[in-house]
Each structure stands twice: as C-alpha cells, then as structure tokens.
Amino acid sequence: MSYTFEMLLDKINYLSNNDKSLVVKAYAFAKSAHYHQLRESGEPYITHPINVAGILASFEADANTLAAALLHDVVEDTKTSLEEIREEFGNDIAILVDGVTKLTMMEYKNKEDNKNANLRKIIMSFRSDVRIILIKLADRLHNMRTLQYKDPVKRRRKALETMDLYVPLAYFIGAYDIKTELEDLAFQYLMPQIYYETVALKEEAVYKATPAINEMQAEIERMLTSSQISNEVKIKIKNIYGIHKRILELGSKNDIHDLISLRIIVDEIMECYLALGLIHGLYRPINEEFKDYISNPKTNMYSSIHTTVFGPHSKIIQNQIRTKEMDLIDSAGIGAYFKLSKKDSKNIMQEELKEKYQFYKSLTEIDDTYFDNKDFVSQVNKEILGKKVYVYTATGVSIELPEDSTILDFAYKVDPENADKIVCAYVNEKEENIGYKLKNMDRINIVYSNNLTGPNKEWLDMVHITSAKRKILENLNNN
Ligand code: MN
C-alpha cells in the first residue's frame, strides 16, 4: 500500500494554516524534483519523503522539520542545489536538509577511517540541531520498513549499520518507539531464524499471560477510578529483540516475566505514588525488583516507577506507573518536546539535551579530547555504548559510570572541583582506596583533605571517563 500526501495532510491538523501551506509547498517542490524517479519497490520516489514526514508528524513535529523531511533527498538525488532550497524555503530548512544530506552521503563510504569519521560526524550533529538526527532516524526507519526490496548484501549492511549506530542514537535521545522498531527490523534481517523463533515464543507467552493481565488491568482501573484518580491502563509487550536479549541474559526461555507489563498512566506525579500504594495494597511486590525512576531518572530521561508483583493466577507481572508527560517522553524521547512545547520547540529541545541528557555532555567532552577519529570512536564505545555500573552518592543520588570505573572516576563525576583533594572513600561504610572498582549499588562517601597537593600521573591510569582525564591533565599542567 502506498502512503499518500493526503494521508499526511490528515495527520498535520495540529499545524496552523500558514504552516500547512509551507508543508504543501515543500511537497510540490519535492514531487517535481523527484519526478520520474522510482524506488526499488517500483513506487514513485516521493512516497519515501512522504513517509518520513509521516513518521515525524506522529511526534507533531514543527512545519520546518516536516518540510525538511519532504525535501531531505532532493539535494542528494536530484539536480536541485542547496542554494535553491535556501532561496525557496529559508535558512532553517536549508540547514536541516544539508545536515541530513551530509549524513546520508557518508554512509556510502566504507574505508575504516572514513567509517570512523562518519560515525563521529553523525554522532556530533546533535550539537548543532537535534532535529537533524530525528529526520535521519525517521529516514532510516522508513528505509528499514521497506528493506525487502533491496538486494541481500545491501540488506545486511543496512541492518548492521542500524544496529550499531541508529539504535544507540535513538536510545540516547530516548526515542523508544523508533529504537525498538529499528531493533526488530534489523534483527529480522540479521538472524531471521532466531527472530521467528522468538516471535513464536512471544506469542505463546502472551497467550498464556493474557487472562491474568486482563484481570489485573480491569482491577487496577477500577481501583484507581474509585479513588478518583483519572487513569489509563495499557498492556505493553516487549519488542522481539528485547525478548531475545532477555532470554540471553537469563540463559533460559522460561520465566521471562517482564515480557508483558501494565502501564498505568495518571495525571500527576503525586498520583503515581498513590497508585503505587494502592497496587501494593492489592498485590504483593517483589522487593528486589522495585525501581523508582521518577526520583532517579535514567540518563536518557526515562522516568517511571517499576514494581513487579504477584498478580492473579500466580502470574508475576511488572507495572510501570507514570504521568502522561513521562509516557510521551518514553515513546518519543527528546522528540516529545515538539508536543510539550509548541512554541520554540527547536531551542527547548537543544536546551533539554544540553542540561539533562548525560550522553550529550560526555560526547562533547570526548569530541573535544580525542583528535583521532579511531580514538574518538573507541572511547565512545567504552564510555557511552558499553556496559554501565550504577552507584549511589552519600545523599542517595544514583550515578551512572562505565563498567570498571573506580572511586576516582566517581569523585571527578560528582564533584570535579574538589576531586583532586580525595584521600579515600567509604564504600558501604568500609574504607577503600581510590583505585577500588565500583560495583552496582555501592554507596560512596568520599573523604577529602585540604593538605594534599593534588593529582599525580598515576591517577590517569585509574580513571575511565573523559571528563576525569581532562581534569587531571589540567591540574597536572597547572602545578
Ligand atoms: Mn531518504
């Protein structure tokens, strides 16, 4: 089935009439530029940009983003120049189109250093305008949805690139819906047999859990409504790749109880905790599996309360309790700000990214520190894409660090200005030296002294995060 521009128009009723005319103008321009071009599916090329814009319209993206999405392949694939786009549509749209074009052109080179340089460029386009990444993710998503028309070699290459680069990018900006769909599409092409086995497994598990889940859903709705908490309770099923990863983690296909969960959506944060109390009054929780990501959001700003309880028919069921806003941020990530702040969403997104998303700061530091592209990519892999350890400060703030991090990393992370005065630390009340390797759930209380002269060269070998390395080097050079 071919997605039409009329369908896109139906989706953008949230725009003003002026903004709609801009989208129509961009469509007419792109359609005439791509005239006669066909996709590998045999459909007119314009169906692709329409679909990319359609994906972004479901985030209620602004008119410039939608126009740029419609125009995103014009400069690369037709005779139109960027200057013409700038004259016709203004600088903001031209910058978006240029950003997406540059990212797309880089995919076709494959020498190792080019690959690293490309990765760096793609990763760093966050810094200028995150909307470029959102358009690029929508572009990749539509290409992955229509990957069956490509030849097998291209399919595999695209699927690998999607797993290695676009899935983590979507994760960083919290765009969970795009991330999970990309994962499943790539997984399907990379490991078709395991993919279909996992689909069968999921269907069986869903079938078995359905009576208990339905019963619990109805019960929670009834209970919240009778307590005057307006609510929506949805059933959420993990994506295929997520289930596959969980099976690998558990080493078993049985007992994946977080495969299906209930999502309890209320209006206010306070009501999340009221709902939690009510649910625990009705179903016994498994204490070890309780997580409060509202007080302690994940580093990609995911927030929600997770509690796993003994549900009806002895089924173990996970509940995720959140507000509507949290739910929106969970599915769209930074893209949620199109909806949450209609005015000036571009700048608000950039501000949010800078202030709250941990990877943004880490990436910026890595980019400023590692000149060589290979070193840059290797550090990104270690510090950002690799496994993490989660520990607590003395006041209970949860801190995320790369696996193998030390007390010294922790000290530079939580208080870079005082870290060079560190003597040792108490880890869960026990004294440890600064090279101690952190373990999940450690509670760390740093001991400082004013009589020390600051860092020495050995400290460089004890730290893993770039910000710590930079700070130590800076202090060594000053002393
Ligand atoms: Mn494209």
Boltz pocket constraint, residues with backbone or C-beta under 6 A from the ligand:
constraints:
  - pocket:
      binder: B
      contacts: [[A, 48], [A, 72], [A, 73], [A, 139]]
      max_distance: 6.0
